[in-house]
Structures are given as C-alpha cells and as structure tokens.
C-alpha cells in the first residue's frame, strides 16, 4: 500500500489530506518509516536506523538517517519536516524544518546513568584548550563567541572533536576534544580541530543551521581550516590519516524538550 502511496504522491495524484489517512497507523519499524519518508519526498536516504539516544534525535550522514524510535508515531507534518531537514535546499527551508521538529512533543527519555567528564588528570589539557579557545576567538571571531566548557574525551577514538549546542532544558553548549587526538597528533592539529568546532559554535550562536553546508564551508575558509567534515591529519611520524573532524550532522534534543545541535 505504501509503495502505491509513494507512487501516486510523486505523480501529484494524492493530496496531503489523503496521505494523512494512510499515516494514521504508526510505522512498525525502520523499513516502514523509510517508505513513509520516501512517500513524502526524501531521496538521498537509503537506510533508516532507529535509536534510543537521549541527545541526538535526528541525524544523517551520507545515505543513512538515524532517528529516535519515538518518530515512528510522528504525524505527517513532523515527518515532512524531517524530509525538509534532509532535503532542504535553502537555509530558510531547513530552519523551518528544524522549528517544526522542535515543536514536536517527544516523550521524556531517562538520562544515561553516567555522562563522561574530563578526568582530573586531563584537567591541564582542558585548561590549555580553554586558553586556545579564547585566543582563537579573538583572532578569528573578534572575541564575539561566548566562553564554553571544553571536555577532554577518552571515549573518542575515531573522531577528533564534537560540538553540542545549548539546550532549552538549560544544558550549556560544549566542545569535546579527543584526548587520543591531542596525544597522537599534537597541539597544532588539536588547535585546527578546536577551530572547526568553534565554527559550529559560531553557527549556533548566530542562529544558523549547525551543519557542514555552504555557510560552514565559507566560514571555514575564512578562518583558514579545511572546509569539510573530514580532513587529513598529520600523525606524529610518517603516517597520515583522513579522519572525521567531528560528529555527524545532528539535530539534538534534551530529555523532554528539543533543540538544535551541532555536529560535523
């Protein structure tokens, strides 16, 4: 039935009110959700993965969409917003989609029992990163960015850093930098990663979508860093690896309210 719905919707033979009737019953799994999103016009996504992540509710990378299982029962306008968030061609389209998603009431999800914090022995690294942030803020952003907690992560192995936006629940924005990255690649590379995350901070604080789109690329070139989600990292020694500069493109939510988030 949903294949027929998608076919007629694409041909303009089905209006949104008719499609609403087909979507009254919640999707049962990721496959059904993908079919519904395709009926609403999603094109670049080939697979949908359901998550229970309390922070990241909607994210995509490449052809994979990761979405909280609560969206199985989301109404058509919210699913349409998900499609527009992925497929939107303009900043205005994506912002409108974000607002629609943020307005959707998502059931409260329990916090994880443990949240990673900077270990006491890594405090000197975190302090140096804070100092670098202040210096880079003055040099490249005219000192306009706010002070932000910087966490040294021992869990990050394949990622270099991550920016998480402030939430409407009152959680502050945060930058996390991989401890392994600092140790393996040195402070010059760590400064590059920090500046990448600061571009995401600039996006968030100026009301722009937090992504790796054209706005990110322009600002990245302006501050002199690689304009992409991945970059070549010079390891101490002869090896060079191409690693993700930060996390995937995320739309993040707190426990019971939603907000935009950062990612890379």
C-alpha positions, 0 to 999 in steps of 0.5 A: 500500500505504501509503495502505491502511496509513494507512487501516486504522491510523486505523480501529484495524484494524492493530496496531503489530506489523503496521505494523512489517512494512510499515516494514521497507523504508526510505522512498525519499524525502520523499513516502514518509516523509510517508505513513509519518508520516501512517500513524502519526498526524501531521496538521498536516504537509503537506510533508516536506523532507529535509536534510543539516544537521549541527545541526538534525535535526528541525524544523517550522514551520507545515505543513512538517517538515524532517528529516535524510535519515538518518530515512528508515531510522528504525524505527517507534518513532523515527518515532512519536516524531517524530509525538509531537514534532509532535503532542504535546499535553502537555509530558510527551508531547513530552519523551518524544518528544524522549528517544526521538529522542535515543536514536536512533543517527544516523550521524556527519555531517562538520562544515561546513568553516567555522562563522561567528564574530563578526568582530573588528570586531563584537567591541564589539557582542558585548561590549555584548550580553554586558553586556545579557545579564547585566543582563537576567538579573538583572532578569528571571531573578534572575541564575539563567541561566548566562553564554553566548557571544553571536555577532554574525551577518552571515549573518542577514538575515531573522531577528533572533536564534537560540538553540542549546542545549548539546550532549552532544558538549560544544558550549556553548549560544549566542545569535546576534544579527543584526548587520543587526538591531542596525544597522537597528533599534537597541539597544532592539529588539536588547535585546527580541530578546536577551530572547526568546532568553534565554527559550529559554535559560531553557527549556533550562536548566530542562529544558523543551521549547525551543519557542514553546508555552504555557510560552514564551508565559507566560514571555514575558509575564512578562518583558514581550516579545511572546509569539510567534515573530514580532513587529513591529519598529520600523525606524529611520524610518517603516517597520515590519516583522513579522519572525521573532524567531528560528529555527524550532522545532528539535530539534538534534543534534551530529555523532554524538550528539543533543540538544535545541535551541532555536529560535523 
